[in-house]
């Protein structure tokens, strides 16, 4: 009788152990399926393109080299800093309040050279995001509104080499200005933008005094495209921290062509405030 009871207990124990093992396998399988594995190399760079600007990033090992692409907020560049490094990971938080986790493995062939993060698993559950991220969402929504509205201004344009740059809309919401810029390429050659910069400059340059120049960094741009195709027109909105232009200064929009000489500068004088539209008038909450 005791032997039968012992056998029954052993059977129950083995059944429970088998069930627990299956549970562990399911958990392991679940976690593996929801991690994005990347293979990076020592002599090649892997690019990860995110749908929104990168706000925070962290790597699990110093054996991995990581940085944002120059002049771009949504592209992350990865490279092995050491050959045959031990498996590690990186975490990235983007402006749309999404957390991405990538497991990194070394592969000298480096098959993963360009990755679209939209195809990767991401989560926003159980995360507390700062007010800065909420502000980023508002800026993006206002920029989209400024892009779609029909209200226009005139007179702020520059044409040269069959390339035209025109600011045909200036909008404001809270402490952010939104400049809607139209780029037109009438030539038969694509225009590749190397740099697009905003400066507040002195109107008159004295030989005895140094000319002062303040560069304004855009907070957001509706498109990261750096090409104006031939015989075409594209429109972008640039979000800038609120500013005013003193009487002795003006705002310059400077565009420099990559590997070319078709450079343009469009100037906006201090009557900027007379041309501004309030985005609040467009009922941002229902957009």
N, C-alpha and C positions, 0 to 999 in steps of 0.2 A: 504493500500500500504506500509505504514511504517512497519506494522507488518510483512508483507511478506519479506521485506528487512532485518529486524532484524532476522527473522528465517533463511534466506539464510546465513547471516553472522555467525550465531551460528553454522549452519551446516558446513560451511567452517572451522571455528575455531576448531570444534570437529574433523573434518577430519585431519587437520594439526596436532592437538594434538595427535591423534591416530598414525599418521605416525611418529611423533617424538618419541613416546613411543616405537614403533617398532624398530626405529633406535637405541635407547638406549639399548633395549634388545639385538639387534644384536651385538652392541659393547661389552656389558657385556658378552654375550655368547662367542664372539670371544676371549676376554681376558682370560676368564676362561678356554677355550679350549687350550690356548697356555701357560698356567702356569702348571708346574709340581708340584703336591701336594704330600707331604710326611707326613707320620705319624710316629713320633718318641716317644720313651718312656724314663722313668727316670732310669730304672735299666737295660736297654738293649742298645747296640750300633748299630747304623745304618751306613753301609758303602756305599759310592757312588764311583763307579769306573769310571774314566774319560778316554777317549781314548788318551789324551795327558797330560803331566805334568801340575800341577796347578801352575799358576803364581801369582794369586791374589785371595783373598776371603774376604768376609765381611758378618757379620750377623746383623740382624735388632734388636736383643734383647740380653741382657746379660743373659736371662733365658735359652739360648741355649749354650751348650758346643761344640766347633768345633776345630779340628786340623787335620793336615795331618798325615797319618799312618807313623810310625817310619821306616825310611830307604826306603820309597817309595814315589815317587813324584806325582802319579796320583790317589791316594786313599784318600778320605776325610772321617773322622769319626765324627759322630754326636750323641749327647745324650742330653736329657732334663736336664738342671741344676736346674729346679724347676718343680714340679708337676703341671699339669693343667695350664700351661702358656698360655697367650693370643696369638692367631695366629700371626705369624711373618714370616720372609723370610730370605734367604741367597742368595748371588750372588757369582758366581765363574767365573774367567777368566782363560782359559787354554792356553798353549803355541801355539796352532794352531789358535789363535785369535778368539776364540769363547766365548760368554758370556752366562752363564747358570743362570736361576733364579728358585729357589725352594720355594714354600710356605710350611711352616712347621705348623703342627697341633699336639697337644698332644693326644696321645693314649697309655694308660698303657699297652695294649696288644702288641703294637709296631709291626704291621704286616709287615712294610717295613724295613727289616733287611739288604738286599743287593740290591743295585740299580745299573744298568748299565746306565751311562749317555748318551751312544750312542742312547738310546731309548727316551731321553728327548729332548724337544725343545731347540734350541740354536740359537743365532743370531750373526752376525758379522757386520750388517749394521749400519752405522752412528757411528762407533767406531773408535777412533784413537789409534793405538797401537804403542808402543815404538819400537825403533830399536832393543832392546833386543829380542823381539818376532820374528823379521825377522831373527836375528842371530840364534835363536833356530831352525827355519825351515831349515836354511842352514846346521846346525850341524846335524840335523836328516837326511837330504838328503845325506850328506857326509858319515855318518855312514852306511846308506843303501848301498852306493857305495862300501865302504870298505868291507862290508859283502859279496858282490856279486863278487868282483874281484878275479881273479885266481892267481894273483901274491902272492908268498909266500916266507917266510924266514924260516930258520931251526935253531935248536940248543937251542931254548928258551923254555924248557919244564921241567916238573917234574912229576914223577910217584911214587905212593905209595898207598898201600892198594887197588890195582886194580883200582885206580882213577888217571887219567892223566889230567894235565893242561898244555896247550901249547899256546904260543903266536906265531902265524904263519903269522902275517901280521902287519906292523906298517905303518901308513899313516899320512900325514899331509895336512892340508888346512888352509891357513892363520895362525892363532895363536892357532890352536887346533890339538892335536895329537889323532889319532884313533888306538886303540889296538884291533886287532881281536884275540879273545881268543877261543880256542877249549877245551871243557870239554868232557872227555870220561869216562864212567863208565862201566868197564868190570865185575863188581861184580854182584851178584844176588839180591842186595838190593838197593833201590833208595837212592840217595845222596841228602839230603836237605841242601841247602846252608843257613847258619845262617848269615855269614858275608863274603863279598868279598871286600878286601881293598888293596889300593896301597900306598906304602911307599918308600921314598928315605932314605936310611940308610947308616951309616958308614960301610966301609968294615972291618976295624979292631977296636976292642974294647979294650981300654986301661983301666987298673984298676984304674988309677989316674984321668981319665977324663970321664965325663958322655957321653954315646953314644947319638948322635943326631938322631932324627927320625922325618921326615916330612911326614904327610899324605896328599895324593892328593885325592880330592873329584871329582868323575866323573860328568861331565856336562850333560851326557846323556848316556843311555844304550838302545840297540836295543830291548831288551826283559826284562820284569820284572819277568819272571819265576825264581823261586828259587829252582827248582827240576831238577836233572839230573837223568832221569829214568834208571833203571838197563839195562845192555847190550845195551847201546845207546850212541850217541854222539850229542852234541848240540854246536852251535857256536854263540857267542855274540860279539858285538863291543862296546867298552867303549871309550867315548870321554873325553879327559883330556886336561886341559889348557896346552899349550906348555911349555916344560921344557927341560933342559939338565941335564946330570948326571956328576958331577965332577969325577976326577980320583980316589979319595979316597972313592967314594960312589957307590951305586948300587940301582936299582929299584927292589922292592919286591912286588910280587902279592901274597897276603895271602888269603887263603880260609879256612873257619872254618865250620865244619859240625854241624848242629843243633841236639842236643841230641845225639851226637856221638863223636868219637875220631879220625876220618879220616881227619886230618888237613894237608894242603899242603902249601908250600911256593915255588914259582918259582922266581928266581933272573935274572935280566937283568943288565949286566955291562955297562960301559960307551961307548961302541962302538955302542950305539943305533943309532946315526946319520948315521952310515954306512948302516943301514938296512931300512931306511925310504923311502917310495914311495910318490911322490907328487900326491894328488888327482886331482890337476888341469890338470894332463895329461889325465884324464879320461873324460874330457869335462862335467863338472857338470851341465852346463846349459841345456843340452839335455837329462838329466836323467829323 
